[in-house]
Amino acid sequence: MDLASITSDWFFHLNNVIAIIGSFITVSLVAGKTNKSRWWGFLVAVLISPSFFYIGWVSGAWAIVLLSAYRFIESFRGMRNNRYKSKSIK
């Protein structure tokens, strides 16, 4: 696969946009002060991990593939450590 085929692929560009926007959202939420905010940040990280995996796979950047898999696993750990309890209405 050469660079010309990657630049003409609309799905590749769509995944780049999803990954960038999702990363900004993840960083802002994970840096939040509440467990609820951090939990949502880790959830967004889990949801955008396939985009990073696809980008790395298509472009042959195997480090991105490995890092996205690691981020995926660590985000589940972050979600578990930042559980939040919803307040019940009495």
Z-matrix of the N, CA and C atoms (Angstrom, degrees):
N
C 1 1.445
C 2 1.532 1 108.21
N 3 1.305 2 116.85 1 126.77
C 4 1.463 3 120.21 2 -178.60
C 5 1.527 4 110.96 3 -102.54
N 6 1.317 5 114.94 4 172.52
C 7 1.460 6 120.77 5 -175.30
C 8 1.533 7 112.30 6 -65.88
N 9 1.313 8 117.99 7 -31.19
C 10 1.465 9 120.91 8 -179.52
C 11 1.530 10 111.73 9 -64.68
N 12 1.322 11 115.97 10 -38.42
C 13 1.467 12 118.19 11 179.63
C 14 1.527 13 111.47 12 -71.01
N 15 1.325 14 117.44 13 -29.75
C 16 1.458 15 120.19 14 177.62
C 17 1.520 16 110.85 15 -71.33
N 18 1.331 17 117.62 16 -41.47
C 19 1.461 18 120.08 17 -177.06
C 20 1.522 19 112.64 18 -71.16
N 21 1.319 20 117.92 19 -22.52
C 22 1.464 21 119.61 20 179.09
C 23 1.527 22 112.32 21 -92.31
N 24 1.310 23 117.61 22 -0.99
C 25 1.465 24 122.16 23 -177.00
C 26 1.530 25 110.08 24 -88.61
N 27 1.321 26 117.59 25 111.13
C 28 1.466 27 121.49 26 -177.83
C 29 1.524 28 111.73 27 -67.62
N 30 1.335 29 117.76 28 -32.30
C 31 1.458 30 120.65 29 -178.95
C 32 1.530 31 111.05 30 -67.47
N 33 1.322 32 116.23 31 -35.70
C 34 1.463 33 121.01 32 176.57
C 35 1.525 34 110.24 33 -63.10
N 36 1.326 35 116.48 34 -43.74
C 37 1.468 36 120.28 35 179.16
C 38 1.528 37 111.36 36 -66.96
N 39 1.309 38 117.15 37 -38.98
C 40 1.464 39 120.96 38 177.00
C 41 1.526 40 110.44 39 -60.78
N 42 1.320 41 117.48 40 -43.15
C 43 1.463 42 120.84 41 177.96
C 44 1.521 43 111.45 42 -64.40
N 45 1.322 44 117.44 43 -36.19
C 46 1.470 45 120.05 44 176.18
C 47 1.517 46 111.16 45 -62.43
N 48 1.314 47 117.03 46 -43.50
C 49 1.461 48 121.14 47 179.67
C 50 1.532 49 110.16 48 -64.33
N 51 1.324 50 116.66 49 -44.80
C 52 1.466 51 120.60 50 178.67
C 53 1.521 52 110.70 51 -60.91
N 54 1.331 53 117.09 52 -43.06
C 55 1.463 54 121.03 53 -178.61
C 56 1.522 55 111.54 54 -65.60
N 57 1.327 56 117.52 55 -41.50
C 58 1.465 57 120.31 56 -178.48
C 59 1.523 58 111.24 57 -68.91
N 60 1.318 59 117.12 58 -49.24
C 61 1.465 60 120.43 59 -179.85
C 62 1.532 61 110.31 60 -63.55
N 63 1.330 62 116.51 61 -43.07
C 64 1.456 63 120.05 62 177.87
C 65 1.518 64 112.83 63 -62.36
N 66 1.329 65 116.87 64 -35.76
C 67 1.466 66 119.95 65 178.13
C 68 1.517 67 111.47 66 -66.33
N 69 1.325 68 116.90 67 -41.78
C 70 1.470 69 119.71 68 177.24
C 71 1.531 70 111.06 69 -62.24
N 72 1.316 71 116.36 70 -42.86
C 73 1.463 72 120.38 71 178.72
C 74 1.522 73 110.22 72 -64.67
N 75 1.335 74 116.96 73 -43.10
C 76 1.462 75 121.46 74 179.92
C 77 1.519 76 111.47 75 -60.17
N 78 1.327 77 116.30 76 -47.58
C 79 1.470 78 119.97 77 -178.10
C 80 1.521 79 110.99 78 -61.87
N 81 1.321 80 117.00 79 -43.30
C 82 1.463 81 118.93 80 -178.03
C 83 1.528 82 111.74 81 -68.70
N 84 1.332 83 118.14 82 -35.18
C 85 1.458 84 120.36 83 -179.66
C 86 1.534 85 112.48 84 -77.37
N 87 1.319 86 117.25 85 -41.02
C 88 1.463 87 120.05 86 -179.50
C 89 1.525 88 110.65 87 -66.31
N 90 1.319 89 117.18 88 -28.66
C 91 1.464 90 120.75 89 177.96
C 92 1.528 91 112.07 90 -80.57
N 93 1.317 92 116.97 91 2.52
C 94 1.458 93 120.91 92 -178.90
C 95 1.514 94 112.83 93 -66.96
N 96 1.310 95 115.26 94 167.16
C 97 1.472 96 121.03 95 -175.69
C 98 1.518 97 113.90 96 -91.70
N 99 1.319 98 117.08 97 -14.80
C 100 1.461 99 119.11 98 -177.72
C 101 1.529 100 110.43 99 -108.06
N 102 1.318 101 115.32 100 155.29
C 103 1.467 102 119.43 101 176.08
C 104 1.520 103 111.42 102 -63.65
N 105 1.313 104 116.95 103 -33.71
C 106 1.464 105 120.83 104 179.53
C 107 1.523 106 110.51 105 -62.79
N 108 1.319 107 116.87 106 -45.03
C 109 1.460 108 121.40 107 179.15
C 110 1.527 109 110.75 108 -63.21
N 111 1.324 110 116.70 109 -45.27
C 112 1.467 111 120.25 110 179.90
C 113 1.524 112 110.82 111 -65.06
N 114 1.336 113 117.94 112 -38.55
C 115 1.459 114 121.15 113 178.97
C 116 1.533 115 110.64 114 -60.96
N 117 1.336 116 116.63 115 -44.49
C 118 1.459 117 120.27 116 178.12
C 119 1.525 118 111.61 117 -65.02
N 120 1.327 119 117.21 118 -35.27
C 121 1.456 120 120.92 119 176.44
C 122 1.517 121 111.98 120 -62.75
N 123 1.333 122 116.46 121 -43.27
C 124 1.461 123 119.46 122 177.65
C 125 1.523 124 111.34 123 -67.61
N 126 1.325 125 117.33 124 -34.22
C 127 1.465 126 120.04 125 176.80
C 128 1.526 127 110.98 126 -63.72
N 129 1.326 128 116.97 127 -43.47
C 130 1.465 129 120.09 128 177.24
C 131 1.526 130 109.62 129 -62.00
N 132 1.326 131 118.19 130 -39.13
C 133 1.468 132 121.60 131 177.93
C 134 1.525 133 110.97 132 -61.34
N 135 1.332 134 116.73 133 -39.92
C 136 1.468 135 120.25 134 177.34
C 137 1.530 136 110.01 135 -64.53
N 138 1.322 137 116.73 136 -41.06
C 139 1.463 138 120.11 137 -176.72
C 140 1.525 139 113.25 138 -70.44
N 141 1.344 140 118.54 139 -29.66
C 142 1.465 141 119.55 140 -178.94
C 143 1.527 142 112.92 141 -93.64
N 144 1.318 143 117.93 142 -5.63
C 145 1.466 144 120.19 143 179.69
C 146 1.535 145 113.26 144 -58.92
N 147 1.326 146 120.11 145 -40.20
C 148 1.473 147 118.09 146 176.57
C 149 1.529 148 113.59 147 -60.64
N 150 1.325 149 117.54 148 -30.17
C 151 1.465 150 119.50 149 176.97
C 152 1.519 151 110.90 150 -64.90
N 153 1.330 152 116.86 151 -44.59
C 154 1.457 153 120.10 152 177.51
C 155 1.527 154 110.97 153 -65.02
N 156 1.321 155 117.13 154 -39.53
C 157 1.458 156 121.17 155 178.11
C 158 1.530 157 110.10 156 -60.43
N 159 1.326 158 116.92 157 -44.88
C 160 1.466 159 121.58 158 179.35
C 161 1.526 160 111.19 159 -63.62
N 162 1.317 161 117.06 160 -44.13
C 163 1.466 162 120.68 161 179.98
C 164 1.524 163 110.13 162 -60.05
N 165 1.325 164 116.73 163 -46.43
C 166 1.458 165 120.29 164 179.53
C 167 1.514 166 112.92 165 -65.39
N 168 1.332 167 116.21 166 -39.78
C 169 1.458 168 120.52 167 -178.18
C 170 1.523 169 111.16 168 -66.30
N 171 1.328 170 116.97 169 -47.04
C 172 1.461 171 121.01 170 -176.86
C 173 1.526 172 111.64 171 -67.53
N 174 1.317 173 116.35 172 -40.35
C 175 1.464 174 119.33 173 -177.09
C 176 1.527 175 113.05 174 -86.02
N 177 1.329 176 117.48 175 -5.42
C 178 1.455 177 120.62 176 179.40
C 179 1.517 178 113.58 177 77.07
N 180 1.309 179 117.21 178 18.80
C 181 1.463 180 122.08 179 178.48
C 182 1.525 181 107.97 180 -90.96
N 183 1.312 182 115.81 181 87.35
C 184 1.460 183 120.67 182 -171.93
C 185 1.525 184 112.06 183 -68.53
N 186 1.318 185 117.51 184 -24.60
C 187 1.469 186 119.70 185 176.24
C 188 1.531 187 110.12 186 -64.70
N 189 1.333 188 116.64 187 -38.22
C 190 1.469 189 119.81 188 178.28
C 191 1.525 190 110.22 189 -66.47
N 192 1.314 191 117.06 190 -37.34
C 193 1.467 192 120.76 191 177.85
C 194 1.528 193 109.85 192 -61.62
N 195 1.330 194 116.64 193 -48.69
C 196 1.468 195 120.22 194 -179.96
C 197 1.522 196 111.65 195 -65.36
N 198 1.328 197 117.47 196 -42.66
C 199 1.464 198 119.96 197 179.63
C 200 1.524 199 112.30 198 -65.89
N 201 1.334 200 117.17 199 -36.46
C 202 1.464 201 119.07 200 178.85
C 203 1.531 202 110.67 201 -68.79
N 204 1.321 203 117.35 202 -36.41
C 205 1.467 204 119.78 203 176.30
C 206 1.528 205 110.27 204 -65.71
N 207 1.330 206 116.77 205 -42.11
C 208 1.470 207 120.52 206 178.33
C 209 1.525 208 110.96 207 -64.62
N 210 1.337 209 116.89 208 -42.09
C 211 1.468 210 120.85 209 179.07
C 212 1.530 211 110.65 210 -63.38
N 213 1.317 212 116.38 211 -37.95
C 214 1.459 213 121.80 212 178.01
C 215 1.532 214 110.43 213 -59.51
N 216 1.336 215 116.19 214 -48.12
C 217 1.471 216 120.96 215 -179.08
C 218 1.527 217 110.78 216 -66.75
N 219 1.322 218 116.93 217 -44.87
C 220 1.463 219 120.55 218 -178.55
C 221 1.531 220 111.96 219 -66.84
N 222 1.311 221 117.77 220 -28.58
C 223 1.464 222 120.13 221 178.30
C 224 1.523 223 110.88 222 -68.26
N 225 1.323 224 117.05 223 -35.65
C 226 1.469 225 119.09 224 174.89
C 227 1.526 226 110.42 225 -64.88
N 228 1.318 227 116.74 226 -38.86
C 229 1.465 228 120.30 227 177.38
C 230 1.530 229 109.92 228 -64.23
N 231 1.325 230 116.87 229 -40.66
C 232 1.463 231 120.73 230 177.60
C 233 1.515 232 112.15 231 -64.46
N 234 1.329 233 116.94 232 -38.60
C 235 1.465 234 120.21 233 177.42
C 236 1.516 235 110.48 234 -64.17
N 237 1.327 236 116.63 235 -40.45
C 238 1.462 237 120.25 236 -179.96
C 239 1.533 238 111.13 237 -65.97
N 240 1.328 239 116.77 238 -38.99
C 241 1.468 240 120.80 239 -177.98
C 242 1.523 241 113.20 240 -78.29
N 243 1.320 242 118.45 241 -14.71
C 244 1.465 243 121.95 242 -178.58
C 245 1.520 244 111.23 243 -118.62
N 246 1.310 245 116.35 244 42.62
C 247 1.460 246 119.82 245 176.73
C 248 1.517 247 109.81 246 -63.25
N 249 1.280 248 114.45 247 148.07
C 250 1.464 249 118.17 248 175.40
C 251 1.512 250 108.72 249 -131.09
N 252 1.305 251 115.11 250 150.38
C 253 1.462 252 120.73 251 -179.93
C 254 1.515 253 108.34 252 -104.16
N 255 1.323 254 115.52 253 126.96
C 256 1.449 255 117.85 254 176.32
C 257 1.523 256 109.24 255 -76.38
N 258 1.289 257 115.62 256 141.40
C 259 1.469 258 120.27 257 -178.49
C 260 1.529 259 108.71 258 -78.14
N 261 1.301 260 115.28 259 128.99
C 262 1.454 261 118.80 260 177.68
C 263 1.516 262 109.87 261 -85.18
N 264 1.308 263 115.06 262 143.03
C 265 1.463 264 120.93 263 -179.60
C 266 1.527 265 108.28 264 -86.04
N 267 1.320 266 116.20 265 125.22
C 268 1.463 267 119.88 266 -178.00
C 269 1.507 268 110.60 267 -106.49
